[in-house]
Amino acid sequence: PENFIMHQAYPNPFNPSTKIRFDVPSRLKVTLEVYNIKGQLINTLINKEYDPGYYEVNWNAAGQIASGTYFVKLSAGNLVNTQKITLIK
């Protein structure tokens, strides 16, 4: 890939799992975190170095959190993308 991209989570809204895809253009440390509406960290899905490529993370929220709106934050190097996701039970 030529650019750091976070694709829209699918499905969204979701129950109980969603897939988060992202592209990494060079070797970077990548962190993928989920925050609640209050800005509190709920879950760290990944925190490691990735080689250039296309990746997908499946997040199964069954039994972890209540229905509601959450934010997924993807950080790689000095780049950050955030998107809103909704869990409906």
N, CA and C atoms as a LAMMPS dump frame, in Angstrom:
ITEM: TIMESTEP
0
ITEM: NUMBER OF ATOMS
267
ITEM: BOX BOUNDS ff ff ff
-5.0000000000000000e+02 5.0000000000000000e+02
-5.0000000000000000e+02 5.0000000000000000e+02
-5.0000000000000000e+02 5.0000000000000000e+02
ITEM: ATOMS id mol type element x y z
1 1 1 N 0.816 -1.212 0
2 1 2 C 0 0 0
3 1 3 C 0.848 1.259 0
4 2 1 N 0.329 2.316 -0.584
5 2 2 C 1.054 3.58 -0.651
6 2 3 C 0.768 4.485 0.543
7 3 1 N -0.389 4.304 1.185
8 3 2 C -0.788 5.186 2.28
9 3 3 C -1.279 4.384 3.484
10 4 1 N -1.206 5.035 4.628
11 4 2 C -1.788 4.488 5.85
12 4 3 C -3.285 4.774 5.792
13 5 1 N -4.105 3.715 5.791
14 5 2 C -5.555 3.872 5.659
15 5 3 C -6.256 2.962 6.658
16 6 1 N -7.289 3.517 7.293
17 6 2 C -8.186 2.719 8.117
18 6 3 C -9.521 2.686 7.379
19 7 1 N -9.949 1.495 6.976
20 7 2 C -11.202 1.349 6.254
21 7 3 C -12.368 1.319 7.245
22 8 1 N -13.56 1.593 6.748
23 8 2 C -14.748 1.579 7.591
24 8 3 C -14.963 0.179 8.156
25 9 1 N -15.235 0.1 9.453
26 9 2 C -15.518 -1.192 10.1
27 9 3 C -16.768 -1.795 9.457
28 10 1 N -16.758 -3.119 9.303
29 10 2 C -17.894 -3.792 8.696
30 10 3 C -18.189 -5.073 9.446
31 11 1 N -19.402 -5.34 9.819
32 11 2 C -20.551 -4.447 9.706
33 11 3 C -20.525 -3.376 10.785
34 12 1 N -21.24 -2.323 10.539
35 12 2 C -21.389 -1.232 11.496
36 12 3 C -22.725 -0.56 11.252
37 13 1 N -23.679 -0.682 12.149
38 13 2 C -23.649 -1.261 13.478
39 13 3 C -23.384 -2.774 13.431
40 14 1 N -22.939 -3.308 14.586
41 14 2 C -22.569 -4.722 14.633
42 14 3 C -23.136 -5.411 15.862
43 15 1 N -23.182 -6.744 15.787
44 15 2 C -23.607 -7.583 16.904
45 15 3 C -23.203 -9.021 16.616
46 16 1 N -22.314 -9.629 17.305
47 16 2 C -21.451 -9.086 18.342
48 16 3 C -20.049 -8.761 17.837
49 17 1 N -19.775 -8.989 16.511
50 17 2 C -18.405 -8.756 16.047
51 17 3 C -18.376 -7.873 14.806
52 18 1 N -17.233 -7.217 14.619
53 18 2 C -17.007 -6.361 13.458
54 18 3 C -15.566 -6.551 12.992
55 19 1 N -15.32 -6.252 11.725
56 19 2 C -13.98 -6.364 11.158
57 19 3 C -13.431 -4.975 10.881
58 20 1 N -12.195 -4.769 11.289
59 20 2 C -11.526 -3.486 11.093
60 20 3 C -10.323 -3.744 10.19
61 21 1 N -10.355 -3.145 8.994
62 21 2 C -9.272 -3.335 8.024
63 21 3 C -8.408 -2.078 7.969
64 22 1 N -7.11 -2.281 7.761
65 22 2 C -6.205 -1.147 7.635
66 22 3 C -5.025 -1.514 6.754
67 23 1 N -4.43 -0.488 6.132
68 23 2 C -3.28 -0.644 5.241
69 23 3 C -2.081 0.056 5.874
70 24 1 N -0.939 -0.609 5.847
71 24 2 C 0.297 -0.07 6.421
72 24 3 C 1.334 0.038 5.296
73 25 1 N 1.818 1.264 4.965
74 25 2 C 2.733 1.434 3.841
75 25 3 C 4.198 1.101 4.129
76 26 1 N 4.603 1.116 5.395
77 26 2 C 5.987 0.802 5.762
78 26 3 C 5.975 0.161 7.143
79 27 1 N 7.109 -0.389 7.553
80 27 2 C 7.163 -1.04 8.863
81 27 3 C 6.889 -0.008 9.954
82 28 1 N 5.793 -0.224 10.693
83 28 2 C 5.365 0.717 11.723
84 28 3 C 4.816 -0.022 12.923
85 29 1 N 4.941 0.613 14.103
86 29 2 C 4.256 0.104 15.287
87 29 3 C 2.804 0.564 15.188
88 30 1 N 1.891 -0.374 15.285
89 30 2 C 0.462 -0.091 15.131
90 30 3 C -0.253 -0.396 16.439
91 31 1 N -1.126 0.539 16.844
92 31 2 C -1.962 0.351 18.021
93 31 3 C -3.411 0.541 17.599
94 32 1 N -4.263 -0.402 17.99
95 32 2 C -5.693 -0.328 17.705
96 32 3 C -6.43 -0.434 19.029
97 33 1 N -7.13 0.66 19.394
98 33 2 C -7.787 0.735 20.7
99 33 3 C -9.255 1.093 20.536
100 34 1 N -10.063 0.647 21.499
101 34 2 C -11.49 0.956 21.524
102 34 3 C -11.775 1.798 22.762
103 35 1 N -12.481 2.916 22.556
104 35 2 C -12.84 3.83 23.635
105 35 3 C -14.361 3.958 23.725
106 36 1 N -14.862 4.198 24.932
107 36 2 C -16.289 4.459 25.079
108 36 3 C -16.566 5.933 24.813
109 37 1 N -17.824 6.314 24.895
110 37 2 C -18.241 7.683 24.595
111 37 3 C -17.64 8.702 25.565
112 38 1 N -17.223 8.246 26.765
113 38 2 C -16.597 9.128 27.754
114 38 3 C -15.096 9.281 27.528
115 39 1 N -14.556 8.57 26.54
116 39 2 C -13.13 8.645 26.26
117 39 3 C -12.295 7.675 27.063
118 40 1 N -12.951 6.73 27.748
119 40 2 C -12.227 5.735 28.546
120 40 3 C -11.818 4.56 27.656
121 41 1 N -10.581 4.106 27.817
122 41 2 C -10.081 2.961 27.062
123 41 3 C -10.832 1.706 27.492
124 42 1 N -11.419 0.996 26.53
125 42 2 C -12.179 -0.226 26.788
126 42 3 C -11.344 -1.469 26.479
127 43 1 N -10.599 -1.408 25.367
128 43 2 C -9.866 -2.59 24.926
129 43 3 C -8.729 -2.173 23.994
130 44 1 N -7.571 -2.807 24.13
131 44 2 C -6.482 -2.654 23.169
132 44 3 C -6.465 -3.917 22.329
133 45 1 N -6.801 -3.77 21.052
134 45 2 C -6.906 -4.93 20.169
135 45 3 C -5.551 -5.349 19.606
136 46 1 N -4.703 -4.38 19.281
137 46 2 C -3.34 -4.681 18.827
138 46 3 C -2.381 -3.601 19.317
139 47 1 N -1.135 -4.03 19.505
140 47 2 C -0.068 -3.115 19.907
141 47 3 C 1.258 -3.787 19.55
142 48 1 N 1.598 -3.723 18.255
143 48 2 C 2.826 -4.375 17.793
144 48 3 C 3.265 -3.794 16.457
145 49 1 N 4.46 -4.176 16.014
146 49 2 C 4.981 -3.724 14.728
147 49 3 C 4.407 -4.559 13.6
148 50 1 N 4.099 -3.874 12.5
149 50 2 C 3.581 -4.534 11.305
150 50 3 C 4.461 -4.2 10.12
151 51 1 N 4.68 -5.184 9.253
152 51 2 C 5.35 -4.963 7.98
153 51 3 C 4.348 -4.328 7.018
154 52 1 N 4.819 -3.748 5.912
155 52 2 C 3.888 -3.181 4.938
156 52 3 C 2.889 -4.254 4.478
157 53 1 N 1.635 -3.847 4.345
158 53 2 C 0.635 -4.797 3.875
159 53 3 C -0.77 -4.391 4.243
160 54 1 N -1.688 -5.312 3.959
161 54 2 C -3.113 -5.116 4.202
162 54 3 C -3.511 -6.045 5.341
163 55 1 N -4.216 -5.506 6.337
164 55 2 C -4.533 -6.29 7.527
165 55 3 C -6 -6.148 7.9
166 56 1 N -6.485 -7.146 8.645
167 56 2 C -7.854 -7.14 9.124
168 56 3 C -7.884 -7.705 10.531
169 57 1 N -8.587 -7.015 11.421
170 57 2 C -8.747 -7.461 12.803
171 57 3 C -10.226 -7.697 13.046
172 58 1 N -10.557 -8.867 13.573
173 58 2 C -11.932 -9.174 13.927
174 58 3 C -12.092 -8.943 15.423
175 59 1 N -13.016 -8.054 15.797
176 59 2 C -13.269 -7.785 17.206
177 59 3 C -14.623 -8.355 17.582
178 60 1 N -14.606 -9.316 18.487
179 60 2 C -15.832 -9.911 19
180 60 3 C -16.082 -9.322 20.38
181 61 1 N -17.117 -8.494 20.483
182 61 2 C -17.414 -7.781 21.722
183 61 3 C -18.42 -8.526 22.601
184 62 1 N -18.742 -9.761 22.256
185 62 2 C -19.729 -10.532 23.026
186 62 3 C -19.287 -10.649 24.485
187 63 1 N -20.161 -10.242 25.393
188 63 2 C -19.884 -10.351 26.817
189 63 3 C -18.886 -9.347 27.362
190 64 1 N -18.367 -8.455 26.526
191 64 2 C -17.359 -7.494 26.976
192 64 3 C -17.945 -6.133 27.315
193 65 1 N -18.865 -5.662 26.481
194 65 2 C -19.38 -4.3 26.639
195 65 3 C -20.879 -4.263 26.388
196 66 1 N -21.489 -3.168 26.803
197 66 2 C -22.922 -2.963 26.6
198 66 3 C -23.181 -2.353 25.219
199 67 1 N -24.421 -2.411 24.788
200 67 2 C -24.813 -1.737 23.554
201 67 3 C -24.467 -0.262 23.657
202 68 1 N -24.088 0.34 22.54
203 68 2 C -23.784 1.761 22.544
204 68 3 C -22.81 2.153 21.453
205 69 1 N -22.379 3.393 21.523
206 69 2 C -21.445 3.954 20.553
207 69 3 C -20.039 3.928 21.136
208 70 1 N -19.09 3.523 20.314
209 70 2 C -17.69 3.424 20.711
210 70 3 C -16.826 4.037 19.614
211 71 1 N -15.583 4.31 19.949
212 71 2 C -14.643 4.855 18.987
213 71 3 C -13.447 3.934 18.873
214 72 1 N -13.065 3.647 17.635
215 72 2 C -11.897 2.826 17.351
216 72 3 C -10.79 3.771 16.893
217 73 1 N -9.644 3.709 17.575
218 73 2 C -8.51 4.583 17.267
219 73 3 C -7.354 3.729 16.77
220 74 1 N -6.919 4.008 15.546
221 74 2 C -5.789 3.309 14.942
222 74 3 C -4.623 4.277 14.854
223 75 1 N -3.512 3.939 15.491
224 75 2 C -2.307 4.774 15.478
225 75 3 C -1.17 3.986 14.856
226 76 1 N -0.422 4.648 13.972
227 76 2 C 0.751 4.027 13.357
228 76 3 C 1.791 5.122 13.161
229 77 1 N 2.895 5.02 13.887
230 77 2 C 3.885 6.097 13.84
231 77 3 C 3.244 7.364 14.374
232 78 1 N 3.305 8.454 13.597
233 78 2 C 2.68 9.707 14.024
234 78 3 C 1.311 9.914 13.358
235 79 1 N 0.771 8.876 12.739
236 79 2 C -0.523 8.954 12.062
237 79 3 C -1.611 8.351 12.936
238 80 1 N -2.78 8.999 12.948
239 80 2 C -3.89 8.53 13.771
240 80 3 C -5.189 8.644 12.976
241 81 1 N -5.999 7.592 13.016
242 81 2 C -7.341 7.615 12.439
243 81 3 C -8.312 7.126 13.506
244 82 1 N -9.488 7.745 13.544
245 82 2 C -10.514 7.348 14.507
246 82 3 C -11.843 7.221 13.776
247 83 1 N -12.636 6.222 14.169
248 83 2 C -13.97 6.098 13.595
249 83 3 C -14.955 5.636 14.658
250 84 1 N -16.213 5.961 14.429
251 84 2 C -17.282 5.629 15.35
252 84 3 C -17.894 4.29 14.935
253 85 1 N -18.12 3.419 15.923
254 85 2 C -18.806 2.151 15.684
255 85 3 C -19.929 2.009 16.707
256 86 1 N -20.944 1.232 16.354
257 86 2 C -22.089 1.068 17.234
258 86 3 C -22.394 -0.4 17.433
259 87 1 N -22.468 -0.8 18.706
260 87 2 C -22.841 -2.167 19.072
261 87 3 C -24.333 -2.169 19.424
262 88 1 N -25.084 -3.037 18.763
263 88 2 C -26.514 -3.183 19.032
264 88 3 C -26.762 -4.628 19.433
265 89 1 N -27.277 -4.82 20.651
266 89 2 C -27.573 -6.172 21.126
267 89 3 C -29.05 -6.442 21.035
